[in-house]
Amino acid sequence: MPLYDYLYADLPKVVSLHSQLTGGTGSMGAAAGVQANSSGSHALNHTLFRALETSLAEQGHLLDLSGDQAGRSLRNALLRKRLSTVMCVKVTGRAVVEDFQRIRAVADAFPDAAAFLNKSVQTQVRNSDDFKQLEMMVTALSEELKENLDRDTRATSQTRLKETKTELDDAIAATTLAADINPWVLDGLKNWIDTFLPGVINLRVYPADNAPDEQVFGPLKRELIDAQDLSTFHFARGASTSLPMTLLGIVTALPPEGQDTFNPLAEFAREGLGHAESMEHTMRDVFQRFDGLERLIRTCRFPRVMVQPLLVYRLCEGN
């Protein structure tokens, strides 16, 4: 018997879809879902979750990229056409979790944390016997130079002193585990997150390891993750999971290959615009420029597929 470790469930959406598929017979599941969601656990809803997947598949509303379509490229024109006509997609693969609230906190702490880490390692190196020997050599050579007045031997000692100091510097540099990041980069990143990504947790699932640009991804609602402490959630699984995860979601965006020719401002591309139309055109043109920045943030481009996640889980078939 397979076991399911449900990490995320959008219960209101699950109940809504299940009710539509079953003609309203999912009301009992809806009641259980509300109760389970209030306690932060999905334990009472496993039957409902499995029933939703089964009903979506049986009624032709689910494209399972982990089943018959496994290994198919997201660049495939026929596959993308099918994705444009189905409600949901299911995919299994390695996953990356981007919690921008957590990233924002790390950006705040990074300079001090990096300095502490580097200082700790450097202290260990400075206390090592090899490093102390090099320091003693530098001291001895410096003292020798003070007393040495011979031009030829003095030049040799200066070269040895320079080389030894270089060895000391190289030994310290080799211990730098966290490289410095320019303050303007950190400030820009924090402003970027505060403006465009406040509270967003993005999940990316990669159907094929050898095609990293092909992703099914979407934003998780923070309050629906099945973990009382998100720090524990991140620590247990990591930002990049080593075990495959399954994502079931509603297809929300399917970017085309090449330039998108749709232009919502095309209605204003004519002579003789009235005052009201000119004002609307100016305002909407500014809005579209803002939207251009948001498109950069969403990173929704071909051949990726964006979804609204319904369920995220790990499946174990058992030995």
Secondary structure, DSSP 8 states (H G I E B T S, - for coil): --EEEEEEE-HHHHHHHHHHHHTSTTHHHHHHHHHHHHTT--GGGHHHHHHHHHHHHHTT-EEETTTTTTT--TT-HHHHHHHTT-SEEEEEEEEEEEEHHHHHHHHHHHHHHHHHHHHHHHHHHHTSHHHHHHHHHHHHHHHHHHH---HHHHHHHHHHHHHHHHHHHHHHHTT--S----HHHHHHHHHHHHHH-TT-EEEEEES-TT-TT--EEEEE-GGGBS-S-HHHHHHHH-SB-SS-EEEEEEEEE---SS-----TTGGG-SS---HHHHHHHHHHHHHHHHHHHHHHHHT--TT-EEEEEEEEEEEE---
